[in-house]
Amino acid sequence: MMKKKIITHCPHCLNTIKNEYPALGFNAEVLSYTELLQNLIKEESIIPILDNEKSTAYHDPCYLGRHNNIMINQET
């Protein structure tokens, strides 16, 4: 049997597929694209290029952090 993995860029979709779809019989591993990036960086499959001359802002969506306990570290 093929294992299903869904990668989403939308925190609301992640929350729905991960937490509500299993009640309908749909089971799959669901990841946020930020989790995928963190994993790839940790495995050194990708190496980010840092530009210290520019600042970057990141909005941590409620449906990632608060509702699904997915915290994004600064390295990502």
N, C-alpha and C positions, 0 to 999 in steps of 0.2 A: 504494500500500500504506500502511495506517495504521501510524504509529509507536506503539509501546507504551511507556507510562511508568507505573511502579508507585511509589506513595508509601506507605511503611509506617511505622507507629509502633513496630514491634517490631524491635530490632537482630538478633535471631536469624533472623527471617524475611528481613530484608534480606540477611544473609549467605548464607542458603540460596538465595534467588532469584537474587542477583547472582553468586554464585560456584559454585553446584552445578547449577542448572537449565540453564545453557548447554550442559553436557555431554549434556543430554537433548534438545537442539535448541530450547530456549526462549530467545529473546533479547528483552530489553526493557531500557530504561533504568530503573534502580532507585534511588530516593532515600529517604533517611530524612526524616521530617517536619522534623527539625532543619535539614537542608540546604535544604529548601524555604523554611523560615522565614528562614534566613540570606540566601538569594537574594532573597526578597521585600523584606527590610529593605535589602539592598544596592541594589536597584533603586528603593527608596523607594515601592514599591507598598503597603507597610504601614509604619507608624511606631509603634514600641513606646512605651508610656507608662511612664516610669520613676518608681518610688516609692522614693526614697532613705531613707525612714523604715522600710522593711521589708527584712529580709534574705531572700535566696532561696538555697536549696541545690539543686544539680543533680548527679545521679550520672551520670558519663560511662561508659556501658556498654562493657565489653571488646570486644564485637562491633562497636561503632562505631569506637572509637579504635584499639585494638590490632590487631584483625583486618582492618579495612577502611580504616584511616587517615583516618577522618572526625573531624576535631577541631572542636569547637564553641567559638566565641569568646564572650567575656563579654557582648558587646552583645546576643547572642541570648538 
